[in-house]
Structure formats: structure tokens, C-alpha cells
């Protein structure tokens, strides 16, 4: 029972990690929070759903959903962040709240407010590994998530463009004087952030099977919880934080009751904000 729930928690948590990474990329670069990130996740899920309904294979639907969500994130950067870079720090935050509500209403008009069921586009195979039952969908979700998480981590740490991203996050003005194209770095970061939300949306739809235009609200909040627990601005911390949240959520549903789920998760969120705001892996700042 415990091992089975642990596998389920890792599967769910890996999608949370992708959402948390998207938050972390933007927050680490601009010190600004994109509240509409959860709704980009929702839009990616519905884009994948629409493509799957047309009979497009899952791998291609994933790629197109990533591209669509990434482009949507760039639009948010151009409309909600770039014109307000020198404004009060609350202005971009408020503008992304408005954009997120706009996306919810657009999605409602296109796909309706009732839950939409994700079609089964691939044959599901069950594998019995001792006491644990693992499906091919679980393996696919975890494999894709880990591949993307490791890919982003190594890209940021080891490539020239990754160094430009780190330099911009440290001091944008200094990085610009050293020849870094700040706007290009920001656009790429937003695109990557949105792409992670898009693929997380499709993978989450495979887990839950049903999605609504309002699914992004809770998933976005969960992504923020994972980011804070792991350490704000810490990519690896966001990954671990997402996995932890997924395991906690599944274990609660298995051993307690689902009604306690949000009490535990957001109570943990509050505890970290008050008593350990740097998270598990972040740096303590004065």
C-alpha cells in the first residue's frame, strides 16, 4: 500500500515540479511573480485535449502544447511585464491576475465550463512490480518530467545561454554592459516557463482524465507552494518541492481524507513563509 501510494505521489508530484520550475525561472530572472502561470498550464492542457480529439498522437500533441503555451507566455511578457518594468512591483503582478482571468473566460467560451474528458490516445499497459502496480502512462509522465527537469537544470548550469540567464538574474544592468541581450534572455525564459506549464497541463490531464477552465487556479497555487518549500529561485529545490507536494497529497488521500488535503498543503505553505522563507534549499537573505 505504501509503495503504491509513493509511486502515485511521484507521478503526480513530477507534474507539480514542472509548474514550480516555470514559476522559478521567471521569479529568479525578474524578481516578479507571474500569477497567470497556472492559467498557461490550463491552456496547455486544453490545447493538448483539442489536438488529441483530432487524433493527433500524444507525443506530437505534447510538443504542440509546449509551443502554444510558450508563445502564450511570451505574449504575457510583452503585455504584462515589459511595459511595466520600471513601474511599481505590484503592477506586473496585478496585470497577470487580470490576464489569468481573461484566459479563464476565453477557455470557457471555447471549451465550455463543464469538465472535459481527455481521450485515451495510447494503449495503457499495466506492469506488476511486486506489490506495486505501474501503468505505462505513469512511466511516461515520470520519464518526460525527469527528462525535462534534468535538461533545464543542465542547460542553465552548463551552456553559454544558461550563464547569460544566471548573469541577468544576478544583475541585469551589469549583464547588459557585458554584452548580454537582456530582452532575448527574458523572452527565452518566459517561453521555457510557458512550455513547462504546457507539458505539465497535458501530463496532468492524463492523470486526472478530466479538466476544466478553472483547473489552473489550484495547480498554479500548488506550484507556488512547491517553489517556496524548495527555495525561491532554486531550480533543483522547485523540482524536489513538487515531488514532496505530490507525495504528501497522495499519502493524505490514502491514509486520511481528501478534505484535509488543502489544509495540510497550504498550512505547510504558511509555515514555510513565516518560519523558513528561504525554503529547504534556498539561501537566507538579510
PyMOL commands that set and color helices and strands:
alter all, ss='L'
color gray80, all
select helices_A, chain A and resi 2-30+37-53+58-84+89-111+136-158+160-170+172-177+182-208+215-230+235-255+258-275
alter helices_A, ss='H'
color red, helices_A
select strands_A, chain A and resi 116-117+126-129+132-135+210-211
alter strands_A, ss='S'
color yellow, strands_A
deselect
rebuild
show_as cartoon
